Amino acid sequence: MSDSNTTNFTNPSTFILLGIPGLEAAHIWISIPFCAMYAIAVLGNFTILFIVKRESSLHGPMFYFLCMLAITDLVISTSTLPKMLSIFWFNSREISFRACLTQMYFIHAFSTMESGILMAMAFDRYVAICSPLRYSTTLTNSVVAKIGLAVVLRSGILTLPYPLLARQWPYCRTNIIPHSYCGHMAVVKLACADISISSYYGLFDLLSVIGMDVFFIAVSYTLILRAIFHLPTKDARLKTFGTCISHLFAILALYIPGLFSSLTQRFGHNVPLHCHVLIVSVYLLVPPVLHPIIYGVRTKQIRDRLLQLFTHKEI
């Protein structure tokens, strides 16, 4: 691997990912929890998909959205972890310019998609609790498919400018990315040009998409809580609210690490670079790991099917 700090180029053929800068000596040790988390994410999300596909009783809107969430988690973790582990294990730091832009697109598109699916799941909980008699007629298979398609198209189209803008910038300083994957700002910061449009578009995308999703989730749960408080007994209120617990935990698993990571990027100027990169890298793994655990533990239908699968007994 050659030193590229003083290389002059416009369109680099490759970028160099450093992994966790400053912690190169500990890469092997860092890889152990990362590898374990990736294995849990892949096994957990494939198990969710397998159980829902196998059990016809789970073929309903809530579980279709859960399958969409599992697929996005698998794509996000697989877009980043294999390359990250190759850096940790084999010092394989080179990534082609096109592969870097492709990784950037998949990471940001599917992260946005994940937020959209959680918003759709909030709508599912709203209809189930506030209009239970109209649930089956409101959330038909056709409506669920259209919601899923809208989420995919929104994410795919709004994320497209990231690699398109990154591709047009001239890169004449360095091709070394002090990171473990090709994030949007990590790449465009290497450009020797005014990247304001990339920066502003990234902020616009974050506020408009994630902001809109959080707003509609908040509205849904405001209406849900109002409906729950109007139920006649405490047991009925607790039982109804219990159907939302898994979804609330899934929301927290996505947005809290994301908010922490975003605040660290923008305001954590005194945070050491290796801490920042480690936090952002872990953030991409937290939702894919926690989501199948949350739904496996909290959702009775999935928990029962898991027990049936391992004990070979009828539930």
Buried (B, 14 or more C-beta within 10 A) or exposed (E): EEEBEEBEEEEBEBBBBBBBBBBBEEBEEBBEEBBEBBEBBBEBBEBBBEBBEEBEEBEBBBBBBBBBBBBBBBBBBBBBBEBBBBBBEEEBBBBEBEBBBBBBBBBBBBBBBBBBBBBBBBBBBBBBBBEEEEBEEBBEEEEBEEBBEEBBEBBBEBBEBBBEBBEEBEBBBBBBBBBBBBBBBBBBBBBEEEBEBBBEBBEEBBEEBBEBBBEBBEEBBEBBBEBBEEBEEEEEBEEBBEBBEBBBBBBEBBBEBBEBBBEBBEEBEEEEBBBBBBBBBBBBBBBBBBBBBBBBEBBEBBBBBBEBBEEEEEE
